Amino acid sequence: MISKKLVAASILAAMGTSAHAIGFKAGEWEMDLSGSVNAYYNTTSCDNAGAVASGALGLCGGAGTGQDQTSIQNGLLPGFIIFTASTKQAGYDLKAVISIDPGTTNNNGAAGGVGQNVGDQRRVFLQFGNESMGTIKAGRDIGLFGQNAILNDMSLLAVGGGSGYNGALNTTLGGIGSGYIYTEFQPQITYTAPAIGNLTLSGGVFQPKDLNGATAQENDSPGMQALASYSLGDKGKLWAALINQSQSGVAAAPDSDLTGFEVGGTVNLGALALTGNYFTGEGLGTTLIGFGGRDAAGAERDSDGYLVQATYKVGNTKFGINYGSSTLDSTAGDRAANAIMLEETNQMVLGVYHNLTPSLTIAGEYITNEQTYQLGAPAAKGESNTIAVGAILFF
C-alpha cells in the first residue's frame, strides 16, 4: 500500500507541522527540518477555453484562447521546507513554525526562459497550550473552512485541475473550484479545545478579506471560522466547518456578508476508502473564499458544491477516482444586467499513485474539466482534458 508515513507527511506539511525527518536538540529546544519537492509533466488539451465570465477562474489560462498547454510544474502541493522549534516550559507546550514554499516554474514560460520564479511563504505562526487548556495558534497557517476537503483530495500528491495555466500559479488546483473552496493560508488566531473523546473543536478569528474589491468598504470585523472533527480511528473521520465575515460599506456601497457551511467525511473499509464533502454558502463563491461571491452591486450570490471520491490500494499502488462539482447562482441584479457569468464547473480525476520508496511517490492522473455559463450571449462551454505524470518526494 501507499506508505502511511508518506501520506501523514503530506498532511502534516500542509498543516504546517513537522514530519520530524531531520531533527536535533539545541538546549531545551527540539529543532526539526522537513520538506518536499515535486514536479509534473502536464499536457492539457483545451477543446474549448470557454468564456470570460464573472465568477469563473477559467480552464486554460488566457480566457477565450482555446490553446493547448504543456508545462513542467508543481502539482497541488508546492515545494516547501519547514522549520519547527518546540519545547515544554512551565507546563506549556511551545512551538514556532516557519515555512518557505517555492514554485518550480518560471512565470508562465517567459520568452528566453528568463521568467520570475513563483513562490510564497505559507506558514509563520506560534503555538502554545497543554492538555488541560487546549492550544492557541497565532500567525499565518492553513484555514479551518475547507481544510479537510483539500487534505483528503487524492490529488494532494499530484495535480488535479489547473495545469492549463502553464505554471502561472504556484500550484495546480486539485479539486479547488470543482468541488470545494480553497481553504487558503490565512493570518489567524485560533483555539483548539482539549479533545472530548474522539471529538475535536477549533475556532478562531481571521484576517478579513476585501469582499467588494475596489468598492468602498470598512474591514471593521474579523472573519470567523470553526471546525469540528470526529475521529473514527483507523476507520476514518467526520467533519463540519463554518465561515462568516461581515463588512461595512461606506458612502453608497452596501454592507457585505459572507457565510458558508461544509460537512464531509472519509471512511476506510480495508483497501477501499470513500470520501465525500459538501459545501454551501452566500457570498462564498466557488473557488477562493469570496471569489465570484457577489454581483456588480455587491449582492451575495448563493453557491454550493460537492466532491465524492473512492480509492483502492493494491500492494504499493493506490488507484482512485473522484468527481467534483461547484455551482454559482445568479442574483436579480445579474439577471437584470444579463452579463455572462459562471454557472457550473465539473471535474473528474482518474489517478494512479505508486509508492516507489517510503519517501517517493510516482503518480499519473487523467483529468477532465467542464465549465458552463449562464446569462449574456450564448457561449460554448469550456472543456479541457489533461494528462499529468510526475513524482513527489518527502524528507
C-alpha positions as CSV (number, residue, x, y, z in Angstrom):
1,M,0.0,0.0,0.0
2,I,1.0,3.7,-0.2
3,S,3.2,4.4,2.8
4,K,1.3,5.7,5.8
5,K,4.4,7.7,6.7
6,L,4.3,9.4,3.3
7,V,0.6,10.3,3.5
8,A,1.0,11.5,7.0
9,A,4.0,13.7,6.0
10,S,1.9,15.4,3.2
11,I,-0.9,16.2,5.6
12,L,1.4,17.4,8.4
13,A,3.3,19.5,5.9
14,A,0.2,21.1,4.5
15,M,-0.9,21.9,8.1
16,G,2.4,23.4,8.9
17,T,3.7,20.8,11.4
18,S,6.9,18.8,11.1
19,A,7.2,15.2,10.0
20,H,10.4,15.0,12.2
21,A,12.5,13.8,9.3
22,I,15.6,15.8,10.3
23,G,16.0,16.9,13.9
24,F,18.4,17.9,16.6
25,K,18.3,19.3,20.1
26,A,19.5,22.9,20.9
27,G,19.4,23.4,24.7
28,E,15.8,22.8,25.7
29,W,14.5,23.1,22.2
30,E,13.8,20.4,19.7
31,M,14.6,21.6,16.2
32,D,13.1,19.9,13.1
33,L,13.5,20.3,9.4
34,S,11.2,18.7,6.9
35,G,10.2,19.3,3.3
36,S,9.0,18.2,-0.1
37,V,9.8,18.6,-3.8
38,N,7.6,17.6,-6.7
39,A,7.4,18.1,-10.4
40,Y,4.8,17.0,-13.0
41,Y,4.7,16.9,-16.8
42,N,1.3,18.1,-17.8
43,T,-0.3,18.2,-21.2
44,T,-3.7,19.9,-21.4
45,S,-6.0,19.8,-24.4
46,C,-8.2,22.9,-24.4
47,D,-11.1,21.6,-26.5
48,N,-12.9,24.9,-25.8
49,A,-11.4,27.5,-23.5
50,G,-14.9,28.9,-22.8
51,A,-15.9,32.4,-22.0
52,V,-14.7,35.4,-20.0
53,A,-17.3,35.1,-17.2
54,S,-17.9,36.6,-13.8
55,G,-17.0,34.0,-11.1
56,A,-15.1,31.8,-13.5
57,L,-11.4,31.1,-13.0
58,G,-11.2,29.5,-16.4
59,L,-9.7,26.2,-17.6
60,C,-6.9,27.1,-19.9
61,G,-5.2,30.2,-18.6
62,G,-5.8,33.0,-21.1
63,A,-9.5,33.4,-21.3
64,G,-11.0,32.6,-24.7
65,T,-7.8,31.4,-26.3
66,G,-8.6,27.7,-26.6
67,Q,-4.8,27.0,-26.8
68,D,-3.4,23.6,-25.7
69,Q,-0.8,23.8,-22.9
70,T,2.2,21.8,-21.9
71,S,4.0,22.5,-18.6
72,I,6.5,21.1,-16.2
73,Q,5.5,22.5,-12.8
74,N,4.4,21.8,-9.2
75,G,1.3,19.8,-8.5
76,L,-1.3,20.7,-5.9
77,L,1.4,21.0,-3.3
78,P,4.3,23.5,-3.8
79,G,7.8,22.7,-2.9
80,F,8.4,23.5,0.7
81,I,10.8,23.4,3.6
82,I,9.5,23.8,7.1
83,F,11.5,24.8,10.2
84,T,9.9,23.8,13.5
85,A,11.1,24.6,17.1
86,S,9.3,23.1,20.0
87,T,9.8,22.8,23.8
88,K,8.0,22.5,27.1
89,Q,8.3,25.4,29.6
90,A,6.4,25.9,32.9
91,G,3.8,23.3,31.9
92,Y,3.2,24.7,28.4
93,D,4.0,23.1,25.1
94,L,5.5,25.8,22.9
95,K,6.0,25.6,19.1
96,A,7.2,28.0,16.3
97,V,6.8,27.2,12.6
98,I,8.2,29.0,9.6
99,S,8.0,27.7,6.0
100,I,9.3,28.6,2.6
101,D,7.1,27.4,-0.3
102,P,8.7,27.9,-3.7
103,G,7.4,27.0,-7.1
104,T,9.3,25.3,-9.9
105,T,8.0,27.3,-12.8
106,N,9.4,30.5,-14.4
107,N,6.4,32.8,-14.8
108,N,4.3,31.0,-17.5
109,G,7.3,30.1,-19.7
110,A,8.5,33.6,-20.3
111,A,10.4,34.2,-23.6
112,G,14.0,33.2,-23.5
113,G,13.4,31.2,-20.3
114,V,14.1,34.3,-18.1
115,G,10.9,34.2,-16.1
116,Q,10.4,35.0,-12.4
117,N,10.2,32.1,-10.1
118,V,6.8,31.9,-8.4
119,G,6.6,31.1,-4.7
120,D,5.3,32.3,-1.3
121,Q,5.5,31.8,2.4
122,R,2.5,30.0,3.6
123,R,3.2,29.4,7.3
124,V,4.6,31.5,10.1
125,F,3.0,31.0,13.4
126,L,3.5,30.4,17.1
127,Q,1.5,27.9,19.2
128,F,1.2,27.2,22.9
129,G,-1.0,25.3,25.3
130,N,-1.3,22.0,27.1
131,E,-3.7,19.0,27.5
132,S,-5.9,20.8,30.1
133,M,-6.2,24.3,28.5
134,G,-6.1,23.3,24.8
135,T,-3.9,25.1,22.2
136,I,-3.7,28.6,20.9
137,K,-2.2,29.4,17.5
138,A,-1.3,32.9,16.2
139,G,0.1,33.7,12.8
140,R,-0.4,32.5,9.3
141,D,-1.4,28.9,8.6
142,I,-4.0,26.8,6.8
143,G,-7.6,27.8,7.4
144,L,-10.3,25.8,9.1
145,F,-13.0,26.0,6.5
146,G,-12.2,23.8,3.5
147,Q,-9.2,22.3,5.3
148,N,-10.4,18.7,5.3
149,A,-11.6,18.8,1.7
150,I,-8.2,19.5,0.3
151,L,-6.3,17.3,2.7
152,N,-8.4,14.3,1.7
153,D,-8.3,15.0,-2.0
154,M,-6.2,12.2,-3.6
155,S,-4.7,14.9,-5.9
156,L,-2.9,16.4,-2.9
157,L,0.1,14.2,-4.0
158,A,-0.4,15.0,-7.7
159,V,-2.2,17.6,-9.9
160,G,-6.0,17.7,-10.4
161,G,-7.3,20.8,-12.2
162,G,-5.4,24.0,-13.1
163,S,-2.5,22.8,-15.1
164,G,-3.8,24.7,-18.2
165,Y,-2.5,27.9,-16.6
166,N,1.0,26.6,-17.6
167,G,2.7,27.4,-14.3
168,A,1.2,30.9,-13.9
169,L,0.1,29.8,-10.4
170,N,2.4,28.5,-7.8
171,T,0.5,25.2,-7.8
172,T,-2.3,23.5,-9.7
173,L,-5.8,23.3,-8.2
174,G,-6.7,19.7,-7.4
175,G,-10.5,20.0,-6.8
176,I,-10.4,23.7,-5.9
177,G,-13.3,25.4,-7.8
178,S,-14.5,22.0,-8.9
179,G,-16.0,20.5,-5.7
180,Y,-14.6,22.6,-2.8
181,I,-13.4,26.0,-1.7
182,Y,-9.7,26.6,-1.3
183,T,-9.0,26.8,2.5
184,E,-6.1,29.3,1.9
185,F,-3.2,30.0,4.3
186,Q,-4.5,32.9,6.4
187,P,-3.4,35.2,9.2
188,Q,-5.4,34.0,12.2
189,I,-5.7,33.5,16.0
190,T,-7.3,30.1,16.6
191,Y,-8.1,28.0,19.6
192,T,-8.4,24.2,19.7
193,A,-10.1,22.8,22.8
194,P,-9.0,19.7,24.6
195,A,-10.4,16.6,22.9
196,I,-13.8,15.4,24.1
197,G,-13.4,11.7,23.5
198,N,-13.0,11.5,19.7
199,L,-14.3,15.0,19.1
200,T,-12.0,18.0,18.4
201,L,-13.3,21.6,18.3
202,S,-11.4,24.5,16.8
203,G,-12.4,28.1,16.2
204,G,-10.8,31.5,15.6
205,V,-10.7,35.0,14.1
206,F,-9.1,35.6,10.7
207,Q,-7.8,38.5,8.8
208,P,-10.8,39.9,7.0
209,K,-10.9,39.7,3.2
210,D,-11.9,42.5,0.9
211,L,-15.2,41.2,-0.2
212,N,-16.1,44.1,-2.6
213,G,-12.7,44.6,-4.2
214,A,-12.2,48.2,-5.1
215,T,-15.6,49.3,-3.8
216,A,-15.6,51.5,-0.7
217,Q,-15.7,49.4,2.5
218,E,-14.6,49.1,6.1
219,N,-12.8,46.0,7.3
220,D,-14.1,46.6,10.9
221,S,-14.9,43.0,11.7
222,P,-12.7,39.9,11.5
223,G,-13.5,36.7,9.7
224,M,-14.7,33.8,11.8
225,Q,-14.1,30.1,11.2
226,A,-14.9,27.0,13.2
227,L,-14.2,23.3,12.7
228,A,-15.5,20.1,14.4
229,S,-13.8,16.8,13.7
230,Y,-14.8,13.4,14.9
231,S,-12.1,10.6,14.7
232,L,-13.1,7.1,13.7
233,G,-9.6,5.9,14.4
234,D,-8.1,3.9,11.6
235,K,-11.7,3.8,10.0
236,G,-11.5,7.5,9.1
237,K,-13.0,10.8,10.3
238,L,-16.0,13.1,10.0
239,W,-16.0,16.9,10.0
240,A,-18.1,20.0,9.7
241,A,-17.0,23.6,9.4
242,L,-18.4,27.2,9.4
243,I,-17.2,30.5,8.0
244,N,-18.6,34.0,8.4
245,Q,-17.5,37.6,7.7
246,S,-19.3,40.9,7.7
247,Q,-18.0,44.0,6.1
248,S,-19.4,47.6,6.4
249,G,-19.9,49.6,3.3
250,V,-19.3,53.3,3.2
251,A,-21.0,56.1,1.2
252,A,-23.4,54.4,-1.3
253,A,-21.7,51.0,-1.0
254,P,-23.8,48.3,0.6
255,D,-22.8,46.2,3.6
256,S,-21.4,42.7,2.6
257,D,-21.7,39.4,4.3
258,L,-20.1,36.0,3.6
259,T,-21.3,32.8,5.2
260,G,-20.6,29.2,4.5
261,F,-21.1,25.7,5.8
262,E,-19.5,22.4,4.9
263,V,-19.7,18.8,6.0
264,G,-17.8,15.7,5.0
265,G,-16.0,12.6,5.9
266,T,-13.8,9.7,4.9
267,V,-14.3,6.1,5.7
268,N,-11.8,3.3,5.3
269,L,-13.1,-0.2,4.5
270,G,-10.0,-2.3,4.3
271,A,-8.2,-1.4,1.0
272,L,-11.2,0.7,-0.1
273,A,-11.5,4.4,1.1
274,L,-14.6,6.5,0.5
275,T,-14.6,10.3,0.8
276,G,-17.2,13.0,0.4
277,N,-17.5,16.7,1.1
278,Y,-20.4,19.2,0.5
279,F,-20.3,23.0,0.9
280,T,-22.9,25.7,0.6
281,G,-22.9,29.5,1.2
282,E,-23.9,33.0,0.5
283,G,-21.2,35.4,-0.8
284,L,-18.8,32.5,-0.6
285,G,-18.1,31.9,-4.3
286,T,-16.9,28.6,-5.8
287,T,-13.1,28.7,-5.8
288,L,-11.3,31.1,-3.5
289,I,-13.1,32.4,-0.4
290,G,-15.4,35.2,-1.7
291,F,-14.2,34.9,-5.4
292,G,-17.3,35.5,-7.6
293,G,-19.5,35.6,-4.4
294,R,-21.3,38.8,-5.3
295,D,-22.7,40.7,-8.2
296,A,-21.6,44.1,-9.5
297,A,-23.8,45.9,-6.9
298,G,-22.4,43.8,-4.0
299,A,-25.4,41.5,-3.5
300,E,-24.5,38.0,-2.3
301,R,-24.7,35.1,-4.8
302,D,-25.5,31.6,-3.5
303,S,-23.2,28.8,-4.3
304,D,-22.7,25.1,-3.4
305,G,-20.6,22.1,-4.4
306,Y,-19.5,18.6,-3.6
307,L,-16.7,16.2,-4.0
308,V,-17.0,12.4,-4.0
309,Q,-14.0,10.0,-4.1
310,A,-13.1,6.4,-4.0
311,T,-9.6,4.9,-3.8
312,Y,-8.4,1.3,-3.6
313,K,-5.0,0.0,-2.6
314,V,-3.2,-2.9,-4.2
315,G,0.2,-3.5,-2.7
316,N,2.3,-0.3,-3.1
317,T,-0.2,1.2,-5.6
318,K,-3.3,3.2,-5.0
319,F,-6.0,3.6,-7.7
320,G,-8.5,6.4,-7.4
321,I,-11.4,8.3,-9.0
322,N,-13.1,11.4,-7.8
323,Y,-15.8,13.7,-9.2
324,G,-16.4,17.3,-8.1
325,S,-19.0,19.9,-9.0
326,S,-19.3,23.6,-8.0
327,T,-22.4,25.8,-8.8
328,L,-22.9,29.5,-8.7
329,D,-26.4,31.1,-8.7
330,S,-27.3,34.4,-10.3
331,T,-28.9,37.3,-8.4
332,A,-31.7,39.6,-9.5
333,G,-29.0,42.2,-10.4
334,D,-27.2,39.6,-12.5
335,R,-30.3,38.8,-14.4
336,A,-31.2,42.5,-14.9
337,A,-27.7,43.2,-16.3
338,N,-27.7,40.0,-18.3
339,A,-23.9,39.8,-18.2
340,I,-22.4,36.3,-18.8
341,M,-21.3,34.5,-15.6
342,L,-20.3,31.1,-14.3
343,E,-23.0,28.5,-13.8
344,E,-21.2,25.3,-13.0
345,T,-17.8,23.6,-13.1
346,N,-17.5,19.8,-13.1
347,Q,-14.3,17.8,-12.9
348,M,-13.4,14.1,-12.9
349,V,-9.9,12.7,-12.0
350,L,-8.6,9.2,-12.6
351,G,-5.4,8.6,-10.7
352,V,-2.7,6.0,-10.1
353,Y,-0.2,6.6,-7.2
354,H,2.7,4.2,-6.8
355,N,4.9,4.2,-3.6
356,L,8.3,3.5,-5.1
357,T,10.0,4.0,-1.7
358,P,8.7,5.2,1.7
359,S,9.6,8.8,0.7
360,L,9.0,8.8,-3.1
361,T,5.7,8.5,-4.9
362,I,5.3,8.3,-8.7
363,A,1.9,9.5,-9.9
364,G,-0.2,9.7,-13.0
365,E,-3.6,11.3,-13.5
366,Y,-6.2,11.9,-16.3
367,I,-8.4,14.9,-15.6
368,T,-11.5,16.1,-17.5
369,N,-13.0,19.5,-16.7
370,E,-16.1,21.2,-18.0
371,Q,-17.4,24.7,-17.3
372,T,-20.9,26.0,-18.2
373,Y,-22.2,29.6,-18.2
374,Q,-25.4,31.5,-17.7
375,L,-26.9,34.8,-18.9
376,G,-25.4,37.0,-21.6
377,A,-25.0,36.0,-25.2
378,P,-24.9,32.2,-25.8
379,A,-21.4,30.9,-25.0
380,A,-19.9,27.5,-25.7
381,K,-19.0,25.6,-22.5
382,G,-15.3,25.4,-21.6
383,E,-13.8,21.9,-21.9
384,S,-10.3,20.6,-21.1
385,N,-8.5,17.3,-20.8
386,T,-5.2,16.8,-19.0
387,I,-2.7,14.0,-18.6
388,A,-0.2,14.5,-15.7
389,V,2.8,12.3,-14.9
390,G,5.4,13.0,-12.2
391,A,6.8,12.4,-8.8
392,I,6.7,13.8,-5.3
393,L,9.5,13.4,-2.6
394,F,9.2,14.0,1.1
395,F,12.1,14.2,3.6
